[in-house]
Amino acid sequence: GQNILEPAAWGKPVVYGPSMEDFSEARDLLETAGAGRTVNNPGQLYEAFKFFLLNPEIAAELGRAGRRVLETCGGTAARLADLALTIIPMDKKEKNWY
């Protein structure tokens, strides 16, 4: 997948390869929560999925951890929109300028 935060939002544990330079903040966020795991080769990928399939209760808990950490980061767009509305002059808001 393209976005490692998407499966976390769905409450799933996330497994990804080592080349996460462009997504290091998201990787660090998930790994700190225990919801993400780096695998370095096909064997590690197999073992990670095997572990989750054989331990669904652990997979579910890791998924919940990922969802919780994303919920603590959520609301950024709404906060920015509220801030923008405080900056736009009132007369422009009344004319549905935005």
Secondary structure by P-SEA (a helix, b strand, c coil): ccccccccccbbbbbbcccccccaaaaaaaaaaccbbbbccaaaaaaaaaaaaacaaaaaaaaaaaaaaaaaacaaaaaaaaaaaaaccaaaaaaccc
